[in-house]
């Protein structure tokens, strides 16, 4: 029953996301990535993750490269540092630095994760970039099926003198079990603007294949 409920919620969120295209400026975008992961110690891992993006499922948009270090602390706490470099056709590259602090609560029914992210973007010449504080909260219920559903929400609080929430993401996805050295995650992210005009919506379809070295 839990698995069926998760699938129903997934379908409802996807259909409702597509339906809103009639009422706001909406973009459909895919993210495709192969993540290389190396476990350095039982508590520390590093990831290399290139991501390719397409608009409307066909038009190439850009590529980014993530390099991250994740370290487990005690009692469910962890930290992560991530660098993302955007390679944009016919434009200057963009550089982000993110610092995360996360806490995971687990019991026999759920895994509940809360993460705060400091999102810093380097300015490009005279063009200022936006910085954010992002709060990501996700829920993974315990299911009897091997494929796990995940649900999340992430408001973005913009800095730079704006000092208000200007973006929010709603995530729903499926996490597939490890097969040999591989893991697969499929995610639908609904990203809406907040406190801004005109209103914009993005449907983000994310596929990440992780290879564990």
C-alpha positions in Angstrom: 0.0 0.0 0.0 2.8 2.4 0.8 4.4 1.8 -2.6 1.1 2.4 -4.4 0.5 5.5 -2.4 3.9 6.9 -3.4 3.3 6.1 -7.1 -0.1 7.9 -6.9 1.5 11.0 -5.4 4.2 10.9 -8.1 1.7 10.8 -10.9 -0.5 13.6 -9.3 2.5 15.9 -8.9 3.7 15.4 -12.5 0.2 15.9 -14.0 -0.5 19.0 -11.9 2.9 20.4 -12.9 2.2 20.0 -16.6 -1.3 21.4 -16.2 0.0 24.7 -14.8 1.6 25.5 -18.2 -1.7 27.0 -19.2 -1.5 29.6 -16.4 2.2 30.7 -16.2 5.3 31.0 -18.2 6.6 27.4 -18.0 9.8 25.7 -19.2 10.4 22.0 -19.5 14.0 21.1 -18.9 16.0 17.8 -18.6 19.1 17.2 -16.5 21.1 14.1 -17.5 24.2 13.2 -15.5 26.7 10.4 -14.7 28.1 10.8 -11.2 31.5 9.1 -10.3 31.7 8.4 -6.6 34.7 7.4 -4.6 34.5 6.4 -0.9 37.7 7.6 0.6 36.9 6.4 4.2 33.8 5.1 5.9 32.8 8.7 6.6 34.2 10.6 3.6 33.4 10.5 -0.1 34.1 12.6 -3.2 31.9 13.0 -6.3 32.5 14.1 -9.8 29.2 14.9 -11.6 28.9 16.4 -15.1 25.3 17.5 -15.9 23.9 18.2 -19.4 20.7 20.2 -19.7 18.2 20.4 -22.6 15.2 22.7 -23.0 11.9 21.1 -24.2 13.7 17.7 -24.1 15.7 18.4 -27.2 17.4 21.9 -27.4 20.9 21.9 -25.8 21.2 24.5 -23.0 24.4 24.0 -21.1 26.7 21.7 -19.2 27.9 22.0 -15.6 30.6 20.0 -13.7 30.1 19.4 -9.9 33.0 18.4 -7.6 32.0 17.7 -4.1 33.3 16.4 -0.8 30.8 14.9 1.7 31.8 14.0 5.3 29.6 12.3 8.0 29.8 13.7 11.5 28.3 12.0 14.5 24.6 11.4 15.4 23.2 11.8 11.9 25.0 15.1 11.1 27.0 15.7 7.9 28.7 18.5 6.0 29.4 18.9 2.2 31.3 21.3 0.1 30.4 21.6 -3.6 31.8 23.5 -6.6 29.7 23.8 -9.7 31.1 25.3 -12.9 28.6 26.1 -15.7 29.9 25.9 -19.3 27.5 28.0 -21.3 27.6 28.2 -25.2 28.6 31.7 -26.4 28.7 33.1 -22.9 31.1 33.4 -20.0 31.3 30.4 -17.6 29.5 30.7 -14.2 31.0 29.5 -10.9 29.1 28.5 -7.8 30.3 27.4 -4.4 27.9 25.7 -1.9 28.4 24.7 1.7 25.9 22.3 3.3 25.0 21.2 6.8 22.6 18.3 7.0 20.9 16.1 9.6 19.2 12.8 9.0 16.6 11.2 11.3 15.8 7.5 10.6 13.5 4.9 12.2 11.7 1.8 10.9 9.2 3.9 9.0 11.0 6.9 7.4 14.2 8.7 6.7 13.8 12.4 7.2 16.6 14.7 6.0 17.0 18.5 6.6 19.8 20.4 4.9 20.7 24.1 4.9 22.8 25.3 2.0 24.8 28.5 1.6 24.6 29.2 -2.1 27.3 31.6 -3.4 27.8 32.7 -7.0 30.8 34.6 -8.3 29.9 37.9 -10.0 30.7 38.1 -13.7 32.3 41.5 -14.4 29.6 44.1 -13.9 26.8 41.5 -13.8 26.0 40.6 -10.2 24.9 37.1 -9.5 22.3 36.0 -6.9 23.2 34.4 -3.6 20.8 32.3 -1.6 20.2 30.4 1.6 18.4 27.2 0.7 16.6 24.9 3.1 15.9 21.4 1.7 13.7 19.0 3.6 13.1 15.4 2.2 11.2 12.4 3.3 11.9 8.8 2.2 9.3 6.3 3.5 10.1 2.7 4.3 8.6 0.5 1.6 8.6 -3.3 0.9 9.4 -2.6 -2.8 13.1 -2.3 -3.6 12.6 1.1 -5.4 12.2 3.9 -2.8 10.1 7.0 -3.3 11.4 10.3 -2.2 9.5 13.6 -1.6 11.1 17.0 -0.9 10.6 20.7 -0.7 13.2 23.5 -0.9 12.5 27.2 -0.5 15.3 29.6 -1.7 15.8 32.8 0.4 17.6 35.3 -1.7 20.3 37.6 -0.2 21.9 40.6 -2.0 19.6 43.1 -0.3 16.4 41.3 -1.5 16.0 39.3 1.7 13.0 37.3 0.9 12.0 33.9 -0.6 12.1 34.2 -4.4 12.0 30.5 -5.5 10.7 27.2 -4.3 11.2 23.6 -5.5 9.0 20.6 -5.0 10.6 17.2 -5.6 9.3 13.7 -6.1 11.4 10.8 -7.4 12.4 7.2 -7.3 15.7 5.8 -6.0 16.6 2.4 -7.5 18.7 -0.2 -5.6 22.4 -0.6 -6.2 23.2 -3.0 -9.1 26.9 -4.0 -9.3 28.6 -0.6 -9.0 25.6 1.5 -10.2 22.7 3.4 -8.6 20.0 5.2 -10.5 17.8 8.1 -9.3 14.9 9.6 -11.3 13.5 12.9 -10.1 10.9 15.4 -11.1 11.4 18.9 -9.7 8.8 21.6 -9.9 10.5 25.0 -9.5 8.2 28.1 -9.1 9.1 31.7 -8.7 7.9 33.5 -5.5 7.5 37.2 -4.7 8.6 38.1 -8.3 6.9 39.1 -11.5 6.3 37.8 -14.0 5.6 34.4 -12.5 7.7 31.6 -13.9 7.6 27.8 -13.6 10.1 25.1 -14.5 9.5 21.4 -14.8 12.9 19.8 -14.3 13.3 16.1 -15.2 16.5 14.7 -13.6 18.2 11.4 -14.3 21.4 10.6 -12.4 23.3 7.4 -12.8 26.0 7.0 -10.1 29.0 4.7 -10.6 30.7 3.7 -7.4 34.5 3.4 -8.0 
